[in-house]
Amino acid sequence: MPRLSEQFLDIQELSQLNGENAFSIIKALIAEKQKSICTVLDTRMEAANEASKKLKKLQRIDQLIFEERGSQDLHVGWPIVQGKFMDGTLVRCPLLFFPVSLKIQNNQWILEPREEAGITFNKSFLLAYAFYNKIKPDESLLEETFEEIDRENTAFKTALYQILEKSQLEIHFNPDNYPAGN
C-alpha cells in the first residue's frame, strides 16, 4: 500500500479530535471497548468535519459490502509493517486486523469492536512473507485468535512480541518501541 485510497483512513488523522492521541483508539480496541473518535459535525473544528466525511464514506462502503455480500469487512489494522521481502519487493501493510463497526451516537462517531469476530494476523501479509521469502507459512500465526491474550495494553503488546519472537517472521518489533503511554 504505497498510499491510502478512499476505502482506508489513517487513524493518525483522528488524533486529538476527541482530545486524545490516535493510539487511544488502538488501546480501546485491544481492550475490546467501544471508543468515541470524533464529532459528526462541529462548526468550530474543520479537521473533525473532514474526518467525519471520511468516516461516513467508510460506513457507506461497509454497509454496501454487507448488503451485497453479507459480510462485515471493516477492520482497523495495527501495527504497520514496513520494509522489503528477500527479493526486494516492498511491503507496507498492517500486521493485525481488529474487526470493527462504525456507529453514530449522540453526534459522536463510535468505533466498536465486533463481538462475533476476533483479532487476527493479516493472512495476506503472512502468505506473501512466506512466498517471497521462500519459506513455509507459519500455521500457528495463521490460526492465532488472540482469545487467550491479556487485553491490557502493555500485556497485549508484550504477548504479541513473544508470539513474533517464536515465529519465523523477521520483524523488528519489541515492547521497548512502545512506551507505557502508547
Rosetta silent file (secondary structure, phi, psi, omega in degrees, C-alpha in Angstrom):
SEQUENCE: MPRLSEQFLDIQELSQLNGENAFSIIKALIAEKQKSICTVLDTRMEAANEASKKLKKLQRIDQLIFEERGSQDLHVGWPIVQGKFMDGTLVRCPLLFFPVSLKIQNNQWILEPREEAGITFNKSFLLAYAFYNKIKPDESLLEETFEEIDRENTAFKTALYQILEKSQLEIHFNPDNYPAGN
SCORE:     score description
SCORE:     0.000 S_00000001
   1 L     0.000   89.250  179.153    0.000    0.000    0.000 S_00000001
   2 L   -65.215  -35.860  175.178    2.078    2.963   -1.166 S_00000001
   3 L  -148.466  166.085 -175.303   -0.765    5.352   -0.280 S_00000001
   4 L   -86.325  138.805  173.923   -4.274    5.190    1.100 S_00000001
   5 L   -93.040 -177.419 -179.042   -7.352    5.051   -1.115 S_00000001
   6 L   -69.460  -11.422  177.700  -10.784    6.330   -0.103 S_00000001
   7 L   -87.219    4.227 -179.232  -11.512    2.909    1.394 S_00000001
   8 L  -129.774  152.693  176.997   -8.805    3.493    4.003 S_00000001
   9 L  -140.675  127.969  176.489   -8.280    6.025    6.764 S_00000001
  10 L   -76.974  122.262 -178.778   -5.088    6.564    8.720 S_00000001
  11 H   -55.881  -28.646 -179.541   -6.018    6.515   12.417 S_00000001
  12 H   -59.455  -27.480  177.499   -3.437    9.265   12.925 S_00000001
  13 H   -64.978  -18.948 -178.532   -5.863   11.638   11.157 S_00000001
  14 H   -93.926   -1.850 -177.907   -8.189   11.160   14.153 S_00000001
  15 L   -62.350  132.711  176.508   -5.548   12.163   16.693 S_00000001
  16 L    70.744    2.626  178.286   -6.660   14.911   19.100 S_00000001
  17 L   -71.402  -23.802  175.555  -10.135   15.221   17.530 S_00000001
  18 L  -118.071   18.859  177.832  -11.606   13.998   20.816 S_00000001
  19 L    85.895    7.256  179.880   -8.771   15.337   22.978 S_00000001
  20 L  -129.276  158.753  178.176   -6.728   12.090   22.910 S_00000001
  21 L   -73.411  164.968 -176.028   -3.917   10.762   20.761 S_00000001
  22 L   -62.239  -30.603 -177.832   -4.666    8.273   17.984 S_00000001
  23 H   -66.701  -18.912  176.402   -3.221    5.361   19.951 S_00000001
  24 H   -61.207  -28.731  177.171   -6.089    5.688   22.446 S_00000001
  25 H   -68.040  -44.905  178.797   -8.246    4.139   19.696 S_00000001
  26 H   -63.539  -42.989  178.917   -5.912    1.136   19.419 S_00000001
  27 H   -59.344  -40.857  178.611   -5.841    0.771   23.223 S_00000001
  28 H   -64.638  -41.089  179.654   -9.648    0.680   23.294 S_00000001
  29 H   -66.224  -40.604  176.780   -9.723   -1.971   20.549 S_00000001
  30 H   -58.835  -42.839 -178.775   -7.133   -4.095   22.384 S_00000001
  31 L   -78.873   -0.176 -179.118   -9.336   -3.858   25.498 S_00000001
  32 L    60.188   42.954  179.312  -12.400   -4.735   23.367 S_00000001
  33 L  -119.994  150.035  175.393  -14.150   -1.480   24.266 S_00000001
  34 L   -72.979  156.860 -175.757  -16.013    0.975   22.084 S_00000001
  35 E  -140.860  129.421  171.878  -14.370    4.338   21.510 S_00000001
  36 E   -76.381  127.331 -174.984  -15.721    7.767   20.658 S_00000001
  37 E  -111.063  -30.052  173.267  -13.436    9.086   17.922 S_00000001
  38 E  -174.635  168.202  178.330  -14.843   12.457   16.872 S_00000001
  39 E   -75.947  153.836  177.058  -17.994   14.505   16.494 S_00000001
  40 L   -71.799  -41.103  179.562  -20.201   14.038   13.448 S_00000001
  41 L  -145.683  126.096  178.218  -20.441   17.804   12.975 S_00000001
  42 L  -139.114  107.899 -175.580  -18.534   20.537   14.784 S_00000001
  43 L   -64.547  -15.599 -178.569  -18.803   24.044   13.336 S_00000001
  44 L   -97.307   -8.365 -173.880  -15.654   25.061   15.221 S_00000001
  45 L  -132.108   97.120 -177.735  -13.365   22.227   14.116 S_00000001
  46 H   -62.517  -37.090 -179.731  -12.773   21.742   10.386 S_00000001
  47 H   -60.700  -39.506  178.397  -10.451   18.733   10.969 S_00000001
  48 H   -67.172  -37.899  178.990  -13.270   16.870   12.757 S_00000001
  49 H   -67.033  -39.785  177.022  -15.671   17.649    9.913 S_00000001
  50 H   -65.126  -44.188  177.555  -13.174   16.358    7.315 S_00000001
  51 H   -62.997  -39.002  179.641  -12.608   13.197    9.356 S_00000001
  52 H   -61.704  -40.332  177.297  -16.379   12.809    9.715 S_00000001
  53 H   -60.696  -44.374 -179.912  -16.801   12.900    5.912 S_00000001
  54 H   -66.146  -40.785  178.254  -14.213   10.133    5.538 S_00000001
  55 H   -63.517  -39.270  178.313  -15.835    8.082    8.294 S_00000001
  56 H   -62.170  -41.710  177.167  -19.228    8.455    6.589 S_00000001
  57 H   -61.936  -45.226  178.644  -17.709    7.145    3.324 S_00000001
  58 H   -60.907  -42.727  179.963  -16.196    4.175    5.143 S_00000001
  59 H   -62.778  -41.548  178.976  -19.520    3.456    6.833 S_00000001
  60 H   -64.175  -44.784  179.232  -21.342    3.577    3.463 S_00000001
  61 H   -61.925  -44.237  179.033  -18.799    1.263    1.815 S_00000001
  62 H   -60.910  -43.299  179.401  -19.049   -1.168    4.738 S_00000001
  63 H   -64.958  -41.358  179.113  -22.859   -1.127    4.528 S_00000001
  64 H   -62.229  -44.983  178.562  -22.772   -1.653    0.748 S_00000001
  65 H   -61.920  -41.169  179.100  -20.434   -4.645    1.111 S_00000001
  66 H   -62.933  -43.858 -179.183  -22.710   -6.076    3.795 S_00000001
  67 H   -66.642  -37.998 -177.741  -25.789   -5.673    1.575 S_00000001
  68 H   -79.804  -41.170 -172.771  -24.063   -7.181   -1.489 S_00000001
  69 H  -114.132  -13.792 -178.667  -22.057   -9.996    0.113 S_00000001
  70 L    76.267   15.809  179.865  -23.488  -10.406    3.583 S_00000001
  71 L  -120.730  147.778  175.773  -20.105   -9.900    5.200 S_00000001
  72 L  -102.901  117.351 -171.647  -18.821   -7.214    7.513 S_00000001
  73 L  -119.275   13.593 -179.145  -15.301   -6.344    6.434 S_00000001
  74 L   -80.213  126.074 -178.580  -14.424   -3.142    8.278 S_00000001
  75 E  -138.180  153.031  167.816  -11.169   -3.520   10.207 S_00000001
  76 E  -103.942  130.189  179.081   -8.565   -1.378   11.906 S_00000001
  77 E  -104.005  132.916  179.152   -5.050   -2.506   11.057 S_00000001
  78 E  -162.977  148.900  -19.182   -2.190   -2.090   13.538 S_00000001
  79 E   -73.127  168.571  179.827    0.820   -2.021   13.742 S_00000001
  80 E   -89.922  128.212  175.909    2.006   -1.204   10.249 S_00000001
  81 E   -93.628  133.384 -178.567    4.786   -3.433    8.877 S_00000001
  82 E  -139.481  133.207  178.371    7.111   -1.641    6.508 S_00000001
  83 E   161.612 -147.273 -178.898   10.159   -2.923    4.649 S_00000001
  84 E  -135.613  147.702  170.569   11.194   -5.355    1.913 S_00000001
  85 L   -80.116  173.236 -177.132   10.915   -9.048    1.297 S_00000001
  86 L   -57.454  -32.576 -178.034   14.077  -11.002    0.409 S_00000001
  87 L   -85.204    4.079  178.363   13.577  -10.440   -3.329 S_00000001
  88 L    95.218   -4.514  178.622   13.354   -6.656   -2.854 S_00000001
  89 L   -64.497  127.003  179.630    9.552   -6.427   -3.081 S_00000001
  90 E   -74.035  145.869  177.425    8.372   -3.517   -0.942 S_00000001
  91 E  -137.107  137.114  173.792    5.794   -4.148    1.738 S_00000001
  92 E  -152.444  106.156 -175.099    3.698   -1.751    3.806 S_00000001
  93 E  -160.552  166.280  175.989    0.643   -3.212    5.488 S_00000001
  94 E   -72.839  148.726  175.618   -0.998   -3.880    8.855 S_00000001
  95 E   -87.450  -40.057 -178.945    0.232   -6.831   10.905 S_00000001
  96 E  -119.539  152.134  173.485   -3.032   -7.297   12.853 S_00000001
  97 E  -118.969  128.899  175.375   -6.671   -6.723   11.993 S_00000001
  98 E  -107.665  112.082 -179.933   -9.214   -5.593   14.593 S_00000001
  99 E   -70.625  130.227 -174.912  -12.784   -6.166   13.308 S_00000001
 100 E  -138.585  168.041  168.185  -14.922   -3.072   13.976 S_00000001
 101 E  -133.175  151.926  178.351  -18.151   -1.314   13.134 S_00000001
 102 E  -106.465  131.167  179.615  -18.782    2.422   12.874 S_00000001
 103 E  -136.601  160.504  174.084  -21.858    3.913   14.540 S_00000001
 104 E  -113.440  127.869  176.064  -23.214    7.343   15.350 S_00000001
 105 E  -138.758  125.861  176.491  -24.423    8.045   18.916 S_00000001
 106 L    49.311   50.248  178.685  -25.244   11.490   20.296 S_00000001
 107 L    61.793   24.544  177.909  -23.448   13.336   17.460 S_00000001
 108 E  -124.613  139.004  169.643  -20.302   11.203   18.006 S_00000001
 109 E   -79.258  128.892 -179.340  -18.647    8.666   15.736 S_00000001
 110 E  -117.558  127.914  174.171  -18.197    5.468   17.732 S_00000001
 111 E  -100.981  123.176 -172.433  -15.774    2.730   16.763 S_00000001
 112 E  -126.294  128.448  175.850  -16.957   -0.544   18.233 S_00000001
 113 E   -62.748  139.371  176.055  -15.218   -3.953   18.226 S_00000001
 114 L   -83.533  123.027 -174.986  -17.353   -6.621   16.555 S_00000001
 115 L   -67.917  -33.220 -175.238  -18.034   -9.337   19.111 S_00000001
 116 L   -78.033   -6.503 -179.857  -18.544  -12.161   16.613 S_00000001
 117 L  -130.240  147.171 -178.194  -15.052  -11.746   15.121 S_00000001
 118 L  -111.803  172.820  176.863  -11.682  -11.640   16.825 S_00000001
 119 L   -65.297  137.545  177.883   -8.297  -10.036   16.274 S_00000001
 120 E  -138.273  159.390  169.452   -6.278  -11.834   13.614 S_00000001
 121 E   -72.052  154.643  175.225   -2.939  -11.588   11.885 S_00000001
 122 L   -72.533   99.869 -175.569   -3.039  -10.198    8.351 S_00000001
 123 H   -63.015  -35.271  178.315   -3.128  -13.507    6.493 S_00000001
 124 H   -61.606  -41.992  177.486   -2.315  -11.879    3.140 S_00000001
 125 H   -64.318  -46.997 -178.251    0.883  -10.476    4.626 S_00000001
 126 H   -60.486  -40.863  179.352    1.831  -13.799    6.248 S_00000001
 127 H   -70.254  -39.451  176.780    1.294  -15.699    2.985 S_00000001
 128 H   -65.156  -41.071  177.966    3.181  -13.082    0.957 S_00000001
 129 H   -57.647  -46.657  179.517    6.019  -13.166    3.506 S_00000001
 130 H   -64.665  -44.612 -178.054    6.263  -16.946    3.110 S_00000001
 131 H   -63.652  -54.686 -175.729    6.017  -16.796   -0.685 S_00000001
 132 H   -70.162  -26.138  179.123    8.541  -14.016   -1.306 S_00000001
 133 L   -98.102    4.857  175.503   10.975  -15.296    1.315 S_00000001
 134 L    53.645   51.367  175.806   10.569  -18.892    0.096 S_00000001
 135 L  -130.143  165.814  178.326    9.606  -20.384    3.454 S_00000001
 136 L   -75.438  136.490  177.164    6.661  -22.434    4.658 S_00000001
 137 L   -58.351  141.836 -179.771    3.756  -20.315    6.002 S_00000001
 138 L   -82.083  101.489 -176.576    3.630  -20.268    9.801 S_00000001
 139 H   -59.754  -36.400 -178.249    0.387  -22.130   10.562 S_00000001
 140 H   -64.124  -35.017  177.174    0.345  -21.037   14.213 S_00000001
 141 H   -72.709  -39.876  179.607    0.232  -17.372   13.156 S_00000001
 142 H   -62.210  -29.759 -177.168   -2.402  -18.035   10.509 S_00000001
 143 H   -99.706   -4.285 -177.376   -4.600  -19.677   13.160 S_00000001
 144 L   -61.525  131.971 -178.730   -3.887  -17.286   16.080 S_00000001
 145 L  -113.962  -11.321  179.786   -7.086  -15.827   17.531 S_00000001
 146 L    63.642   14.922 -179.287   -5.674  -13.804   20.477 S_00000001
 147 L   -66.505  -33.281 -175.861   -8.510  -15.158   22.660 S_00000001
 148 L   -91.567    2.029 -175.100   -6.131  -16.215   25.442 S_00000001
 149 L   -89.186  134.977  176.502   -4.126  -12.975   25.400 S_00000001
 150 L   -58.940  134.847 -176.218   -4.487  -10.407   28.214 S_00000001
 151 L   -94.161   12.261  171.445   -6.265   -7.314   26.846 S_00000001
 152 L   -77.516  138.627 -172.132   -4.365   -4.787   28.931 S_00000001
 153 H   -47.395  -58.194 -176.202   -2.330   -2.606   26.543 S_00000001
 154 H   -66.358  -41.708  179.157    1.225   -3.384   27.721 S_00000001
 155 H   -63.026  -39.511  178.997    0.493   -7.070   28.332 S_00000001
 156 H   -63.833  -46.901 -179.717   -1.025   -7.388   24.842 S_00000001
 157 H   -64.020  -37.757  178.086    1.992   -5.787   23.149 S_00000001
 158 H   -65.699  -43.577  178.336    4.351   -7.979   25.182 S_00000001
 159 H   -63.281  -41.011  177.224    2.389  -11.108   24.225 S_00000001
 160 H   -60.834  -44.966  177.128    2.447  -10.039   20.564 S_00000001
 161 H   -57.550  -45.167 -178.838    6.219   -9.592   20.810 S_00000001
 162 H   -65.539  -38.241  176.429    6.571  -13.070   22.313 S_00000001
 163 H   -62.273  -45.873 -178.714    4.426  -14.627   19.561 S_00000001
 164 H   -66.943  -35.840  179.944    6.542  -12.934   16.900 S_00000001
 165 H   -61.998  -35.369 -179.496    9.776  -13.931   18.633 S_00000001
 166 H   -80.616  -14.557 -174.554    8.786  -17.635   18.377 S_00000001
 167 L   -89.602  177.286  177.473    7.777  -17.330   14.724 S_00000001
 168 L   -83.393   -8.997 -177.581    9.771  -17.316   11.501 S_00000001
 169 L   -68.001  130.156  175.134    8.916  -13.676   10.867 S_00000001
 170 L  -102.752   85.049 -178.930   11.896  -11.397   10.989 S_00000001
 171 L  -121.349  132.406  176.384   10.182   -8.205   12.082 S_00000001
 172 L   -78.704   97.824 -179.135   11.821   -5.579   14.256 S_00000001
 173 L  -145.955  124.374  173.638    9.189   -5.361   16.966 S_00000001
 174 L  -151.870  158.777 -176.042    9.749   -5.201   20.679 S_00000001
 175 H   -59.276  -23.400  179.749    7.981   -3.750   23.702 S_00000001
 176 H   -68.221  -19.808  178.408   10.641   -1.043   24.012 S_00000001
 177 H   -70.132  -15.865 -175.172    9.328    0.517   20.773 S_00000001
 178 L  -125.378  101.442  177.774    6.132    1.434   22.600 S_00000001
 179 L   -59.024  162.620 -175.147    6.407    3.493   25.796 S_00000001
 180 L   -53.120  -35.024 -178.026    3.842    2.781   28.544 S_00000001
 181 L   -77.665  -10.590 -177.002    1.563    5.643   27.387 S_00000001
 182 L  -113.870    0.000    0.000    1.373    4.342   23.832 S_00000001
